[in-house]
Amino acid sequence: MAEAQVECRSDHDYIGRPLAFYWQDQRVVVEAVLLDKRIPTGYSFLVLTEKGDRFELDYDIDKDQWSVHQK
């Protein structure tokens, strides 16, 4: 799987809040974070985009790598 590019805002948390990500060569803006949780490999975010689509953004701490999955 290719590494995904995710833009985040980090005020005090390690990862922070996803603001945007790239999907099919297009920048997609995150409208809202619906769920964020700690997973065994790192962090997972369920996000809603400006167009109403839902995506899961997972960050693997050991690999320092994001993955993006449409829900």
N, C-alpha and C positions, 0 to 999 in steps of 0.2 A: 504494500500500500504506500502511495506517495505521501510525503509529509504535507500536512495542511498548513496554511498560513492564517493565523488568527490574531486580531488586534485587541488588546486588553487595556483596561485602566486599572492600575494597581495603587490604591491609596495606602493600605496597610497590610493586605493579604499578599501572600506569595504570588498567586496567579491573578487575583483581582476579578474584574467583571469583563466578559467579552463584549466588545463594542461592534465589531465587524469581522467577517471572515471571507475567504474566497471559495467559491463553488462554481465549477465549470467555467473557469477563467473570468468570473464576474465577482466584483466586490458586493457583498451582501451585508446590509446594516442590520444589527440586532435591535429590535424594537423593545423587547423585554426578556429578562431571564425568568423563566417559569419555575425552574427547579435547579438548585445547585447542590451537589453532594460530593463527599469524599468517597473514592473507590480504592480498591487495593493498589492499583497502579498510579493513582494520582487524584485527579478531579474530573467531574463530569457536570456539564451544564445542558439543560434542555432550554432552548431559546426559541422565541417567536420573531420572525423577520418582519420588516415593514410591509411585505406583500402577504403576510398571514401564514407563511410556511413555518413548519417546525423542524428544527435540526437538533441533533445531539452533538455537542462539542466535547471531546475527551482529551485530557492532557495527561501524558505519561511522564512522570517526574524523572525516572531513570533514563529514559531515552531523550528527554527534553523535546518532546514531539507531540503535536496535536493531530487528532483525526476528526473528520466531520462526516456525519451520517444523517441523511434526510429521514424524517419520521413520518 
